[in-house]
């Protein structure tokens, strides 16, 4: 329960900071939603962030643990250990709200922390731990690139 609470507190703090910045930007005229739209987004994010984050944590931990079982074949550490790694490595969300570099720094730091965590809790090599963590990351990048290509194709055909 402690890793889940830790991850959810970090997610809510990050969402609150991002939401307050959105309201601040809207008050000075940056952004297209207006002040009331930004306030609405802040309220909605405070409600939905814990729910979506909890679901995402369990799904990510399940995927990671499946890969751990395939690649590492752990003898003694179970799903709970993998869930702890995923939960604690999400502390990097606290810098995700920083414009431009925040998401990049958070992504790289999360990958590094996850590799170290998988290596330690499942008592494996850094190479195997990196493989376990980087497979979902590579699939995510591939899906993002495919979506970008799809949107680009739709826009190209719409403009013709």
Secondary structure, DSSP 8 states (H G I E B T S, - for coil): -HHHHHHHHHHHHHHHHHHHHHHHHHHTT-SSSHHHHHHHHHHHHHHHHHHHHHHHHHHHHHHHHHHHHHHT--SS--HHHHHHHHHHHGGGGGGTTSTTHHHHHHHHHHHHHHHHHHHHHTT--HHHHHHHHHHHHHHHHHHHHHHHHHHHHHHHHHH-
